[in-house]
Amino acid sequence: MAATDDRPEVRLVAHCRRCHGWLLSPRSVAEGIGPTCAIRERAELRAAESSALTLFDIAA
């Protein structure tokens, strides 16, 4: 009998919600987004929040 395991490797994979690339790590699959896209998404959210006007900005 051969010492190697001939069974196929099974992995849970999904697509990134932002770029639709393959997600392989369990954390990325659970979050639905890859690490690079998550960084870019957070940066875009911060930029959008900082440029939003408030009632105090309008009154001034």
N, C-alpha and C positions, 0 to 999 in steps of 0.2 A: 504494500500500500504506500502511496506517496505521502511524504511528510507535509506537503503544502495543502492548504485548504482551497478546494476548487469551487467553493460557493461564490456567487457574485456578491459584490459589495453593494449594499442598498443604502442610499442617502436620501434624506428629506431635502428637497430643494424647492425654491419658489422664485418668483420674479420681484425685483425691486419696484416699488410703486412709482418711483421717480424716473428711472432710466430703463426699466424693464430688463436689466441685466440679471444674471443668475445669482441667487443668494445661496451660499453653502453653509455658513456658520449657523449654529443653532440660535444665537442671539439675533443675527440679522433676519433669519426666517421668522422669529417671534415678533420682531419689530416691524417687519415688512419693508425694510429699507436697508441699503448697504451703508457701511461706515462713511464713505466719501460723500454719498448723497445726503446722509444725515447731517454732516458738517455744513454742506452747502445750504440745505434747507433751513437749518438753525440760523445761519448768517443772513439769509433772505428774510426770515421772520423778524430778526432784530432790526434790520434795515427798514422794513415796512413799519414796525412799531415806532421807530425813532422819527419817521417822517410823517406820522399821522398827526393831524391837528386836534387840539383839544378846545373846549369851550373858552379856556383862559387865553389861548392863542388868538382866537377869533375876536374876543372882546378888546384885546390890546391894540 
